Amino acid sequence: MSGNVNSMSGVLIVGAGFTGAIIAAELKRVAGDAGKLLSVTLWDKARGSGGRFTTARCPTNAKCHADVGGQYVSTTENDINKFGRFYTGLRERGLLTDMTAAVEGASPYTGEGVRDMVAPLGMSSLVKHFLATSTASFVSEREVRSIQKTPEGKLNVATISGVTEEFDAVVLTMPVPQILKLQGDFYDQKAFEELTNRNVEYSTRFTLVLFFPDRCDIGLKFGFKFVDNDDVIRYVAVDNIKRGAPRDPAALVVHTTWQFGKDHLEESKEQVEQILLDRVYQMFPELPKTDSRKIHKWRFSQVRSKEAACEGSKTPYFVLNKKPLVLCAGDGFTDSSLNGCLESSTSACRFMESEWKLSPSP
Ligand SMILES: Cc1cc2nc3c(=O)[nH]c(=O)nc-3n(C[C@H](O)[C@H](O)[C@H](O)COP(=O)(O)OP(=O)(O)OC[C@H]3O[C@@H](n4cnc5c(N)ncnc54)[C@H](O)[C@@H]3O)c2cc1C
């Protein structure tokens, strides 16, 4: 795809989280503005879109839902000015609103001029919005295993279930350790070594969600709470209150500490779930019992240090191969937040726009 989008068989974005969705929407917008046709496809190994902005629904009550990963958006005036188009669009549609619920404990993300916003329909609605505006084709349950260069200068992408397809360019948006595990000859050796040597590390966490029936008063009045001095639980949210919907069915979201995640990484979900349940009911003895719950392990939760992610890098994305293009983007190249993903994905798009001459001709 050397500057000529008309001869392209398309771009594959691996990962339908927030980064993948923004890249899909931006590429389509830029190509559309330039009157050029660009085929954009997204594959994700999961059953749906969202990635670490996943929102889970109670299996027996669709009205009861909760954010399992990303919880809320901490943002400054600077972020809003920088990414105004995205914030305005989301706020106008009611997909992001200012948070009004009470917060307990000391939030590590609060500071002067920091404003917290929540997603009334759940954090996954932000991803779904950008996927819908992109009109890109999205296929779930496609786990990429390997990428090979072809003699014709394309990329042959294969999944673990045996699907293979050729693309002109591939954008990888999963956590860096998952990128480095992919098989195939798709990268420039020096670039691969540089990315390996950055040693981008992620924390590990578990999330436990307890779903409660309609009109069940769980007796907690905060939106979320940061817990200090507990070796198991770091954060608790009453998801419906956090989202500004206290009358919706309640859901309690519990995140473990990083250390607990690390220490229990290889234990079964059942074992970890029991430890978390015991601790939750110890912490909130009046909490009603519920059988409806979900546990999730985030092997790659959040980038541990922004410095490691950006070390030696001038760009918030990473080119693993120039021709055919294999580009990496996501919070692994900035920081683990909505703004970090916006920074990475918009910069990555500007790079592709200029490489492929997608801007309108003067
Ligand atoms: C517990 C937790 C709490 C957080 N809290 C906040 C918060 O309050 N506010 C905030 O702004 N951020 C928060 N974050 C960080 C935020 O969620 C992430 O930075 C952001 O969602 C990353 O988006 P992404 O698209 O870059 O990556 P991801 O969302 O991880 O998307 C990558 C996608 O790639 C897919 N994938 C991986 N490997 C393959 C493969 N081989 N083939 C196909 N698909 C593959 C995955 O299924 C995934 O959907 C939190 C994260 C966690 C885990």
The ligand as a Tripos MOL2 file, in Angstrom:
@<TRIPOS>MOLECULE
LIG
   53    58     1     0     0
SMALL
NO_CHARGES

@<TRIPOS>ATOM
      1 C1         -9.6050   -2.9450   36.1730 C.3       1 LIG1
      2 C2         -9.3300   -1.7600   35.2890 C.ar      1 LIG1
      3 C3         -9.7230   -0.4880   35.6800 C.ar      1 LIG1
      4 C4         -9.4770    0.6130   34.8480 C.ar      1 LIG1
      5 N1         -9.9570    1.8370   35.2040 N.ar      1 LIG1
      6 C5         -9.8970    2.8630   34.3220 C.ar      1 LIG1
      7 C6        -10.6070    4.0680   34.5670 C.ar      1 LIG1
      8 O1        -11.3190    4.2040   35.5670 O.2       1 LIG1
      9 N2        -10.5000    5.0660   33.6460 N.ar      1 LIG1
     10 C7         -9.7710    4.9230   32.4890 C.ar      1 LIG1
     11 O2         -9.7300    5.8670   31.6670 O.2       1 LIG1
     12 N3         -9.0980    3.7730   32.2210 N.ar      1 LIG1
     13 C8         -9.1670    2.7360   33.0990 C.ar      1 LIG1
     14 N4         -8.5480    1.5510   32.8190 N.ar      1 LIG1
     15 C9         -7.6700    1.4760   31.6470 C.3       1 LIG1
     16 C10        -8.4700    1.3460   30.3500 C.3       1 LIG1
     17 O3         -9.4930    0.3990   30.5290 O.3       1 LIG1
     18 C11        -7.5250    0.9190   29.2210 C.3       1 LIG1
     19 O4         -6.4420    1.8160   29.1450 O.3       1 LIG1
     20 C12        -8.2330    0.9210   27.8630 C.3       1 LIG1
     21 O5         -9.4850    0.2910   27.9310 O.3       1 LIG1
     22 C13        -7.3350    0.2160   26.8560 C.3       1 LIG1
     23 O6         -8.0130    0.1480   25.6150 O.3       1 LIG1
     24 P1         -7.2990   -0.5160   24.3500 P.3       1 LIG1
     25 O7         -8.2810   -0.5140   23.2620 O.co2     1 LIG1
     26 O8         -5.9880    0.1420   24.1180 O.co2     1 LIG1
     27 O9         -6.9550   -2.0050   24.8140 O.3       1 LIG1
     28 P2         -7.9910   -3.1740   25.1310 P.3       1 LIG1
     29 O10        -9.2400   -2.6080   25.6660 O.co2     1 LIG1
     30 O11        -7.2570   -4.1690   25.9540 O.co2     1 LIG1
     31 O12        -8.3210   -3.7830   23.6980 O.3       1 LIG1
     32 C14        -7.5190   -4.7620   23.0910 C.3       1 LIG1
     33 C15        -8.4370   -5.8140   22.5000 C.3       1 LIG1
     34 O13        -7.6160   -6.7630   21.8050 O.3       1 LIG1
     35 C16        -8.2150   -8.0310   21.9270 C.3       1 LIG1
     36 N5         -7.1600   -9.0190   21.6570 N.ar      1 LIG1
     37 C17        -6.0710   -9.3170   22.4070 C.ar      1 LIG1
     38 N6         -5.3210  -10.2410   21.7920 N.ar      1 LIG1
     39 C18        -5.9480  -10.5420   20.6270 C.ar      1 LIG1
     40 C19        -5.6610  -11.4310   19.5500 C.ar      1 LIG1
     41 N7         -4.5580  -12.2030   19.5330 N.pl3     1 LIG1
     42 N8         -6.5240  -11.4880   18.5120 N.ar      1 LIG1
     43 C20        -7.6560  -10.7130   18.4940 C.ar      1 LIG1
     44 N9         -7.9710   -9.8610   19.4900 N.ar      1 LIG1
     45 C21        -7.1230   -9.7690   20.5340 C.ar      1 LIG1
     46 C22        -8.7610   -8.0600   23.3460 C.3       1 LIG1
     47 O14        -9.8120   -9.0010   23.4720 O.3       1 LIG1
     48 C23        -9.2360   -6.6140   23.5260 C.3       1 LIG1
     49 O15       -10.6160   -6.4830   23.2420 O.3       1 LIG1
     50 C24        -8.7930    0.4330   33.6150 C.ar      1 LIG1
     51 C25        -8.4130   -0.8520   33.2180 C.ar      1 LIG1
     52 C26        -8.6940   -1.9390   34.0320 C.ar      1 LIG1
     53 C27        -8.3410   -3.3260   33.5500 C.3       1 LIG1
@<TRIPOS>BOND
     1     1     2 1
     2     2     3 ar
     3     2    52 ar
     4     3     4 ar
     5     4     5 ar
     6     4    50 ar
     7     5     6 ar
     8     6     7 ar
     9     6    13 1
    10     7     8 2
    11     7     9 ar
    12     9    10 ar
    13    10    11 2
    14    10    12 ar
    15    12    13 ar
    16    13    14 ar
    17    14    15 1
    18    14    50 ar
    19    15    16 1
    20    16    17 1
    21    16    18 1
    22    18    19 1
    23    18    20 1
    24    20    21 1
    25    20    22 1
    26    22    23 1
    27    23    24 1
    28    24    25 2
    29    24    26 1
    30    24    27 1
    31    27    28 1
    32    28    29 2
    33    28    30 1
    34    28    31 1
    35    31    32 1
    36    32    33 1
    37    33    34 1
    38    33    48 1
    39    34    35 1
    40    35    36 1
    41    35    46 1
    42    36    37 ar
    43    36    45 ar
    44    37    38 ar
    45    38    39 ar
    46    39    40 ar
    47    39    45 ar
    48    40    41 1
    49    40    42 ar
    50    42    43 ar
    51    43    44 ar
    52    44    45 ar
    53    46    47 1
    54    46    48 1
    55    48    49 1
    56    50    51 ar
    57    51    52 ar
    58    52    53 1
@<TRIPOS>SUBSTRUCTURE
     1 LIG1         1 GROUP 0 **** ****
